[in-house]
Amino acid sequence: MTTLPESTEKKLGLVIDLDICVGCHACAVSCKEWNTGGYGAPLSDQDPYGEDPTGTWLNRIHTYEVQPEDAPAQIVHFPRSCLHCEDAPCVTVCPTGASYKRAEDGIVLVNEDSCMGCGLCAWACPYGARELDAAAGVMKKCTLCVDRIYNEHIPEEERKPACVRSCPAGARHFGDLGDPDSDVSKLVAERGGVDLMPEQGTKPVNQYLPPRPKDSMDTPPLNLADMAEPAPSGMLGWLDKALERLG
């Protein structure tokens, strides 16, 4: 079995704002595109144009209707990927040492040369964040685009996970959550970021910003008639009535 580092120098991860995510799937598509041509074996698809297409995705978007007790129902789009947990059960259960957590930045990765596709890590992950690639026969998961964030051959502003760069709503943020002075840590503190399923005891690094309360139904609706322009008078009034007759 693989052991976890006692501590990590950084805690790189994502902060996802559920209040402004629009569920467009741009993050999932850009993730698949980048990781198919980057780190590890390509993410395969099976029968992509058939009746029952399947494939490997490192990031999936789920959509729910939420009904608060004292507020109107609202739609919440929920992106799900690896949370790079501090106490990652997917690492400690791996029999070959293929799953591991890096001490320098806290990223959880899979050494595909050592992975035998047994699926134990997928069973151990409470978030369903790992998928077996049917073509490669190895487990796949979010890498935080490790081959991108440290790549000095691309512009500095591009050295972020592909999902973060592609989000049109700005709902995804990347940084060091182990640094209380980082932008992501300040955002979590300001908005009350939460762990996903904290009762599992995995200490996920990724954080979610909860949706803000929506307007109450007690708010009186807008009267569109009050917002309309006043009825024309004088010459414009006469012309309006004349055109009305012609119609």
Secondary structure as the mmCIF struct_conf table of DSSP 4:
data_model
#
loop_
_struct_conf.conf_type_id
_struct_conf.id
_struct_conf.beg_label_comp_id
_struct_conf.beg_label_asym_id
_struct_conf.beg_label_seq_id
_struct_conf.end_label_comp_id
_struct_conf.end_label_asym_id
_struct_conf.end_label_seq_id
HELX_LH_PP_P HELX_LH_PP_P1 THR A 2 PRO A 5
BEND BEND1 GLU A 6 GLU A 6
BEND BEND2 GLU A 9 GLU A 9
STRN STRN1 LEU A 12 ASP A 17
TURN_TY1_P TURN_TY1_P1 LEU A 18 ILE A 20
HELX_RH_AL_P HELX_RH_AL_P1 ALA A 26 THR A 36
BEND BEND3 GLY A 37 ALA A 41
STRN STRN2 ASP A 45 GLN A 46
BEND BEND4 ASP A 47 ASP A 47
TURN_TY1_P TURN_TY1_P2 PRO A 48 TYR A 49
BEND BEND5 GLY A 50 ASP A 52
STRN STRN3 THR A 54 GLY A 55
BEND BEND6 LEU A 58 LEU A 58
STRN STRN4 ARG A 60 VAL A 66
TURN_TY1_P TURN_TY1_P3 GLU A 69 ASP A 70
BEND BEND7 ALA A 71 ALA A 71
STRN STRN5 GLN A 74 ARG A 80
TURN_TY1_P TURN_TY1_P4 GLU A 86 ASP A 87
HELX_RH_AL_P HELX_RH_AL_P2 PRO A 89 THR A 92
TURN_TY1_P TURN_TY1_P5 VAL A 93 VAL A 93
BEND BEND8 PRO A 95 GLY A 97
STRN STRN6 SER A 99 LYS A 101
TURN_TY1_P TURN_TY1_P6 ALA A 103 ASP A 105
STRN STRN7 VAL A 108 VAL A 110
TURN_TY1_P TURN_TY1_P7 GLU A 112 SER A 114
HELX_RH_AL_P HELX_RH_AL_P3 LEU A 120 ALA A 124
TURN_TY1_P TURN_TY1_P8 PRO A 126 TYR A 127
STRN STRN8 GLU A 131 LEU A 132
TURN_TY1_P TURN_TY1_P9 ALA A 134 ALA A 136
BEND BEND9 VAL A 138 VAL A 138
STRN STRN9 MET A 139 LYS A 140
TURN_TY1_P TURN_TY1_P10 LEU A 144 CYS A 145
HELX_RH_AL_P HELX_RH_AL_P4 VAL A 146 ILE A 149
TURN_TY1_P TURN_TY1_P11 TYR A 150 TYR A 150
TURN_TY1_P TURN_TY1_P12 GLU A 152 HIS A 153
BEND BEND10 ILE A 154 ILE A 154
HELX_RH_3T_P HELX_RH_3T_P1 GLU A 156 GLU A 158
BEND BEND11 LYS A 160 LYS A 160
HELX_RH_AL_P HELX_RH_AL_P5 ALA A 162 SER A 166
TURN_TY1_P TURN_TY1_P13 PRO A 168 ALA A 169
STRN STRN10 ARG A 172 ASP A 176
TURN_TY1_P TURN_TY1_P14 LEU A 177 GLY A 178
TURN_TY1_P TURN_TY1_P15 PRO A 180 ASP A 181
BEND BEND12 SER A 182 SER A 182
HELX_RH_AL_P HELX_RH_AL_P6 ASP A 183 ARG A 191
TURN_TY1_P TURN_TY1_P16 GLY A 192 GLY A 192
STRN STRN11 VAL A 194 VAL A 194
BEND BEND13 LEU A 196 MET A 197
HELX_RH_3T_P HELX_RH_3T_P2 PRO A 198 GLN A 200
BEND BEND14 VAL A 205 VAL A 205
STRN STRN12 GLN A 207 LEU A 209
HELX_LH_PP_P HELX_LH_PP_P2 PRO A 210 SER A 216
TURN_TY1_P TURN_TY1_P17 MET A 217 ASP A 218
BEND BEND15 THR A 219 THR A 219
HELX_LH_PP_P HELX_LH_PP_P3 PRO A 220 LEU A 222
HELX_RH_AL_P HELX_RH_AL_P7 LEU A 224 MET A 227
BEND BEND16 ALA A 228 ALA A 228
HELX_LH_PP_P HELX_LH_PP_P4 GLU A 229 PRO A 232
HELX_RH_AL_P HELX_RH_AL_P8 GLY A 234 LEU A 246
#
